[in-house]
Amino acid sequence: MAEPEVALVFTPEPWVEELHRHLTDHGGALVRQVVVDPGVALEEHYDVLVASHRWPALTHAFVGDVHARGRAVLGVHDREEPAARAHLEALGVDDTIASDAGPAEFVAALGALRAARAGGRAPEPARPDPGRGRAGRVVVVGGPPGSGRTELAVHLAAAAGGVLVDADDVAPSVAQRLGLPVEPNLRTAIEAAEHGRGTVGECVARPRRGRPHVLAGLPNPGAWSQVRPGEVLRVVEALAAVYHDVVVDVAGSLDGSDAATTARGRHGLARALVLEADALVGVCAATPVGVTRLLSWAVDAVALAPAGPLVVAVNRAPRERFRRGELFEEITRSLPAAEVVFVPDDPRVAAAAWDGTLVGKGPFARAVSSLAHVLADLPGRAAAAPEPVAAAALEEVG
């Protein structure tokens, strides 16, 4: 039988270097990766992850992510810390071993875990179907930069009476738009979900009446690589257990072409959220260039989630029906849109942005309310994909 392939988590403990040196010099297992970033532990291919109980990233949720990829976890504990082994077992690791065990014991444990995995006693868990068993709906709002995506997401969450999650890890701006504090935020909610430091619900800002509940975005977008998609998805699932509608604002690109240069690619979070959404809203500017940019985003979105209903929101739409008709024909000819909603240009939007308030009654607010009703009437993504709509999308906005 071939040697087991392992990923060895680096921590400043003697056993890590000793085991690495032994496996390199004498064999028994092949070290595929020395892990520092937990994202690498999820992307690399191997049989067993070897990690100390002192590794901060080793949580119950992280072990679940490793198991979901068909890999085993060997937890290493210190005999002088009586609670260490129980901690590892509570996290759900497949086996434990003392840090002062000899190399032969490590090799035997690794071989046993690989054999159990290959023999079918540790099968790869089935990936859950998105949306199945979820109490609330997750609506992802995306689209190219400059389309007004975030403004629509804010008002859509308010119209739906739900919670807005700022998951834009490139330029998070919801807290600034609504004059909210930057803490608590998405990073705080991850700490709550992963480590039990408070609850996710405590991280949600609940502004005065008429505004949506908000989970603010990352306080430092430069730290995007320290946030794993699985962590954010668990936060969203926790919110979907409480709120009927969870509206998620994501970054304006779904391009995964840089995945080879980073652990998961620059836009891995946006891609993961699109993949798990119950419905997608693609926002575009009401110009030929705006539609072209939307098509580029939507092609990636549909490829990730072909069963997820897609609604297109044409922002700052012209009043002329013939121009709306041209935009409608181009969009529906190129995309499997379940509905196209025109959101007219409204000076109240700019005024509200200056004031840090929601847009008052008018054509913008009515169009977003219409968009919320369209989404409420759509079937879940587990059902058959809807057919493209007809001329109802050319409805006059008063």
Helices and strands as residue ranges (DSSP letters): E 5-9, H 14-26, E 30-35, H 38-43, E 48-52, H 60-68, E 72-77, H 82-91, E 95-98, H 103-118, E 137-142, H 149-160, E 163-167, H 174-178, H 186-195, G 201-203, E 213-215, G 221-226, H 229-240, E 245-250, H 268-276, E 279-285, H 288-304, E 310-317, H 321-334, E 339-344, H 347-355, H 363-377, G 391-394
